[in-house]
Each structure stands twice: as structure tokens, then as C-alpha cells.
Amino acid sequence: MKLLVRHQTVYRYAANAGRVAMRLKLMPVNTPAQTVLEWQVSVNGEPLNGFRANSYGEMETIWIRHDQLDHAIIVAEGVVDTRETHGVVGSPPSRVDPRYFLRDTALTRASDGIAAMARDLPDGGGTLARLHALSAAVSDAVSYRSGVTTSATTAAQAFALGAGVCQDHAQIFVAGARAIGIPARYVSGYLLAGEGNELHETHGWAEALVPELGWIGFDPSNRVCVTERYLRVACGLDADEAAPIRGSITVAGDIWIDADVRIAQAVDGIEERQLQKQQQQNIPPPDPQG
């Protein structure tokens, strides 16, 4: 399946920013489940060419401006050919020992409840069966409900609340897997959740290491292993590390941020791509003064 993506993030500053530094993880790489056919990242219309492989084997760059700036428009767009591998990502090139992904973070530290849920899983059928059971247990324990958690909500807090979104489901899964000695990591990317051109946000899911198979993608929010409708961009110990954009800004005044993702199955690549750009351009930016 060829997926066509245009991901636009707009930062506007009520007062000019004196310095902006952003770490961008917006460049997908080839895996057994996807091949990047065409991709470009730009800031304020200027293409970025400084992406380099990090220790995970993924691409990232740093964008810095020291002069006065009242806005930054970041666009990642391209076409990726995805394949159905039943969630198997395998073992992409990486300089990091998989045991590193047993490490806890503030966002993914397992509470007693999460650890108990993971330890109580059936232990028959091997690691893969246990991970499928963990994904189902997370979905059963935490209902999908938007607006009740934030990007700062920890796995333990969302589990206690019993509600959350994809970030919460994925981080609880990661915490549970690590609690029973299985390396696991958070993944950010895109999901074609419906037919045709629709408005989406970025999506988050988890990967866990299975002997003989390598890394396997699990999406507890949708109760599936990842399919060809998923496009993988970056991973990390938690959602914060895997975030497509992270930065620091020196500015006096309010900051307004809006992110918008368009994803579609590319049938006639050129025509659909132009249509998708037009859809994005037709979205009027809100007034940062509100």
C-alpha cells in the first residue's frame, strides 16, 4: 500500500522569538514493513537536508534560528510503500543493545497495578502469545477517551484513571512488558484510520522484542499488531523521546501550536498529492490572539 502523508505543524509567537532550537524526528526510514519512496521536511518553506542517523538507526536533525522569528511552519511530506508483515519490524540497524529498552522512565515506570497485570498474564505459548495477551489486557483495563490525559500523563496515572488515548495505551504496554523482562519501546508515526483523505493526528504504538522474530509492533488502542496502514517514523524509551518535534524557544509571550496530518492511500500519486496540498492550504490558521 502506498501511503501519502502531509504533516504540518505551525508555531506562532505572540512576541518574536529570539532563539528557536528544534530536534526533528520527521524522516521515516526503510524497514521490512516499509520503503520510503519520496520524503521531504521543510521549515518555513526551506527544505532541510541535514538529517543524520542516530544510535537507533533512525534519522533526526537539529534546526536552530537565532534571529527574530514570529512563526515556524514545519512540513513533513512524502510517499511510503508499506507492506503487511503482521507487525514484524525485525531487527533494523541500531547501535543500541536491545536490553537498553528495559530501562524505566518517569513516563513508563510500572505501578504495582501495571506490574501485577503483566505478571498475571498466561505464560503458555511463549513470548509472542504473552505480548498479545498484554495488549488485550491494556485495552480492557484502560478505555479510549480523549481529553482526560495530557502528554505529561504517566503510564501509572493513566492506568489508575482507567482511561486515556493511544500514548497512554502504548506507554502502559511498554511498562508492563518491561516489568516482566521484555524489552519494549514507544513508536511514533502515522495511521491511515479511514478511507480517503481524512484529518488525523500522529499516532503512537509500542514495539516489543520477541526472540527469533525481532521487534513486533502492537497497538493496544486498536487491539491489533501494526499493519500496512501504519507508517513508522521514530522510537524511544517513551513518548517524549520518540516525539517527532521537540524544542526550546526563547520568547516573551504566548505560544500557539497547531498540528495537522493528512494521510491517504496513493492511487494516482501526483494528482492525489496536489489535492492533499490544497486541502492543507485551505485550512485557515486560527488567530494566536484567540
LINPEZI-V488372 format. One record per residue. N is the residue number from 0. OMEGA is omega in degrees with one decimal (none if undefined). BURIAL is b if it has 16 or more other ideal C-beta (glycine too) atoms within 10 Angstrom, else e. Layout:
n=[N/N]
omega=[OMEGA/OMEGA]
burial=[BURIAL/BURIAL]
This chain:
n=[0/1/2/3/4/5/6/7/8/9/10/11/12/13/14/15/16/17/18/19/20/21/22/23/24/25/26/27/28/29/30/31/32/33/34/35/36/37/38/39/40/41/42/43/44/45/46/47/48/49/50/51/52/53/54/55/56/57/58/59/60/61/62/63/64/65/66/67/68/69/70/71/72/73/74/75/76/77/78/79/80/81/82/83/84/85/86/87/88/89/90/91/92/93/94/95/96/97/98/99/100/101/102/103/104/105/106/107/108/109/110/111/112/113/114/115/116/117/118/119/120/121/122/123/124/125/126/127/128/129/130/131/132/133/134/135/136/137/138/139/140/141/142/143/144/145/146/147/148/149/150/151/152/153/154/155/156/157/158/159/160/161/162/163/164/165/166/167/168/169/170/171/172/173/174/175/176/177/178/179/180/181/182/183/184/185/186/187/188/189/190/191/192/193/194/195/196/197/198/199/200/201/202/203/204/205/206/207/208/209/210/211/212/213/214/215/216/217/218/219/220/221/222/223/224/225/226/227/228/229/230/231/232/233/234/235/236/237/238/239/240/241/242/243/244/245/246/247/248/249/250/251/252/253/254/255/256/257/258/259/260/261/262/263/264/265/266/267/268/269/270/271/272/273/274/275/276/277/278/279/280/281/282/283/284/285/286/287/288/289]
omega=[176.5/179.8/179.3/-173.1/166.4/-176.2/-177.5/175.5/-176.9/171.9/173.7/-174.4/179.6/172.3/-176.7/176.4/178.9/178.6/177.1/175.1/-177.8/169.5/-175.4/171.7/-172.9/-175.2/179.9/178.6/178.8/173.5/174.6/-177.2/-177.5/175.2/-179.3/-179.5/-178.5/-179.4/178.7/174.2/179.3/173.0/-177.2/175.0/-179.1/-179.5/176.6/-177.0/-173.3/-179.0/178.3/179.7/175.3/-175.5/177.8/-175.9/178.7/-173.6/175.0/177.2/175.6/177.2/-175.9/171.6/-179.6/-178.3/-178.7/-174.9/178.4/176.4/172.1/179.3/-177.3/-178.7/171.3/-176.2/177.4/-178.3/179.6/177.5/-177.9/-178.5/177.0/178.3/-179.6/175.3/-174.6/174.4/179.4/-177.8/178.6/179.6/-179.4/176.0/-176.7/174.6/-178.5/179.9/175.0/-176.8/165.3/-174.6/176.2/167.7/178.8/-178.4/-172.9/178.9/-176.5/170.7/176.6/-179.6/178.3/-179.8/179.1/178.0/-178.5/-178.9/-178.3/-180.0/175.4/-177.3/175.8/175.8/175.2/-174.5/-176.6/179.3/179.8/178.4/174.2/178.7/177.4/179.6/178.6/-179.3/177.3/180.0/-179.3/-174.2/-173.5/-179.8/178.7/179.8/-179.3/174.7/-178.1/177.2/177.6/178.2/-179.8/-179.1/-179.7/176.1/-179.4/-179.4/179.9/179.0/178.5/179.1/-179.3/-179.5/178.7/-177.8/-173.2/179.0/-179.0/178.0/-176.5/-177.8/174.6/176.2/179.5/-179.7/-179.6/179.1/179.4/-179.3/178.2/171.1/179.6/176.8/-178.7/-177.5/178.8/-179.8/173.7/180.0/-175.4/178.9/171.7/-171.5/-178.8/-179.6/174.0/-178.6/-179.6/179.0/-178.9/167.2/170.5/-176.5/177.6/175.5/-175.2/170.7/176.7/-174.9/179.3/178.9/178.2/-178.8/-175.7/-177.8/179.3/-179.4/177.6/177.4/-179.3/-179.1/-179.3/175.7/-179.8/158.4/-174.7/-176.1/178.8/177.1/179.5/176.3/-174.5/179.9/-174.2/177.0/178.4/177.8/179.5/-176.8/-179.4/-178.5/-178.0/-176.6/178.9/-178.9/172.7/-178.2/175.0/-175.1/172.9/-175.5/174.3/-177.8/-175.3/174.3/177.3/-177.0/174.1/177.8/-177.3/-179.8/170.6/179.3/-178.9/171.4/-177.2/176.0/171.2/-166.7/-174.4/-177.0/-179.8/-178.8/177.4/178.4/-177.7/176.5/179.2/179.2/179.0/-177.2/-179.0/177.4/-178.0/177.6/177.0/176.3/-179.4/177.1/170.4/none]
burial=[e/b/b/b/b/b/b/b/b/b/b/b/b/e/e/e/b/e/e/b/e/b/e/b/b/b/b/b/b/e/b/e/b/b/e/b/e/e/b/e/b/e/b/e/e/e/e/b/e/e/b/e/e/b/e/b/e/b/b/b/b/e/b/e/b/e/e/e/b/e/e/b/e/b/b/b/b/b/b/b/e/b/e/e/b/e/b/b/b/e/e/b/e/b/e/e/e/e/e/e/b/b/e/e/b/e/b/b/b/b/b/e/e/b/b/e/b/b/e/e/b/e/e/e/e/e/b/b/e/b/b/b/b/b/b/e/b/b/b/e/b/b/e/e/e/e/e/e/b/e/e/e/b/b/b/b/b/b/b/e/e/e/b/b/b/b/b/b/b/b/b/b/b/b/b/b/b/b/b/b/e/b/b/b/b/b/b/b/b/b/b/b/e/e/e/e/b/e/e/b/e/b/b/b/b/b/b/b/b/b/e/e/e/e/b/b/b/b/b/b/b/b/e/b/b/b/b/b/b/b/b/b/b/b/b/b/b/b/b/b/b/b/b/b/b/e/b/e/b/e/b/e/e/e/e/b/e/e/e/b/b/b/b/b/b/b/e/e/e/e/e/b/b/e/e/b/e/e/b/b/e/e/e/e/e/e/e/b/e/e]
